[in-house]
Every structure is written in structure tokens, then in C-alpha cells.
Amino acid sequence: MLISGIIIYYILTGFDPDASPNNVFYLLYISIVLFATGFLSILIYWLKVRIIRKNIIKQYLTSSVRQAFLIAAALIILLILYTFGVLSYWDAIPIILAFFFLELFFQSEKISNI
């Protein structure tokens, strides 16, 4: 998470967006996904432990990482669409709903296996 944060800072401060090659943007998006996944997984895990008050580490940690990755992936897709200038509410709402329903699918699969 620290390395991806450093890479994001270096790209944002050291490169001109108009003159940089596509590889820089790929590295930026991958770094943002890694940083957001790491940060959000820690935040979601902490919230689950504080709210539910049980110490089931593995169950909360795996679901927290999955949920954080889904949120980060949705944010990156929205960021890419914004970068191309084609993002609107009519595009954002189905993308967010798709990731929400994907998480519901994982939750229902977990419930049926118990």
C-alpha cells in the first residue's frame, strides 16, 4: 500500500498528462486500485470488528478484501470513463449496481454453503 501510494504521488507530480505515454496511465490505474484496495480493506475490516464485536479474523478479512477490491474496481472504471469524458449518471448507476449485485451474489453463495 505504501509503495503504490508513492507511485501515485510520483506519477501525479512528475509527469505531464498530455505528453506521457499510455504505460504511465496503466501504472497509475493499477497503483490506484492497489492503494484503494489496501486502504478500504483495512477500513472495512476495522468497521466490521468494531460494529459486530467478534474476533473472527479470517471471515472478516477475506470479505473485507473482496469488498474493497470491488469498490476500487468500480471507482477505477468510473475514473477511466471520466478521463475519456463519457461519464454520466446513466453510465455510473449501472456500473455501481453491477458491482453491488456482484457482492450480493458472493454473499448469497456464502449463505447457501453454510
N, C-alpha and C positions, 0 to 999 in steps of 0.2 A: 504494500500500500504506500509506503514511503517512497519507494523507487518510482512508482507510477505518478505520484504527486510531483516529484522532482522533474520527471519527463514532461509532464503537463506544463509546469512552470517554465521550463527551458524552451519548449516549443512556443508557448504564448508570448514570451519575451524576446526570443531570439530569431524568429522567422517572420518574414513578410507574407501574409496570406495570399497576396496576388502573385508573388514571384516564387513561391515554394512548390516543390513537386508533389505529386499525389501521395508518395510514400510518407511524407510528413503528416498528412491528414489521416492516413491509415493508422500510423503510430499514435497520433493524438486521440483518435476514437477508441483504439484498443486500451490506451492508458486511462482514458476517462471511464471506460467500462470496468477495468480492474480496480481503479480507485473508488468508484461509486459502489461496486460490489463489496469491497472490503469495508468501507465506511458504513454502508447501510446494513451489512450483515452484523456488524458489531452493535449498531444501534437497535436493530430489530431484536437481536438476541437479548440485549440488556432490558429492553422493554418487556419481552416475554417473561424473563426471570423476575422482574420487578412486579408485574401485574399478576402473574399466576402463582408466584412464590413457591415453586417446586424446583428442585435441582436435577432435572433430567437433562443432562448436558447434550447427549448425542441427538436426541429427538429435536430439541430446540435449535441446536446448531445447524443441523442439516436443512431443516425447513427455513431457517433464517438466511442461510447462504443461497438457497434456491429462490426465495422471495426477493432477496436483494439483487440477484442476477437478473430476474425477470423485470424488476423495476429499472435497473440500469440499462438493460437491453431496450426497453420501451423508450427510455429517455434518449438513448443514442439514436434510435430510429427517428424520433421526433426532431432531434438536433440535426440530423442529416437532411431531413425534409425541410427544416427551417433554413439550412445553409443553401439548399437549391432554390429556395424561395417559393416552394409549393405547399407549405404547411398552412392548413386552415383548420377550423374546428371540425369540419366534415371529414378531414383526414385523421385528426388526432383522436377523436372519440372512438372510432372503430379500432384503432391500434391499442388504445388503453383498454377497451373492452375485451379485445382478443387476449391480451396478457392476463387480464383479470379472470377470464374464463379458463385460461390455461392453468392458473393457480387453483381455481376451483376443481378442475379435473384432477390435479395432483392430490388435493385434499380429499376428494371423494374416493380416489383409489386407495388412499391410506385408511379411510374409514371402513371400506369393504374388506380389506385384508385383515382386520382385527378380529 
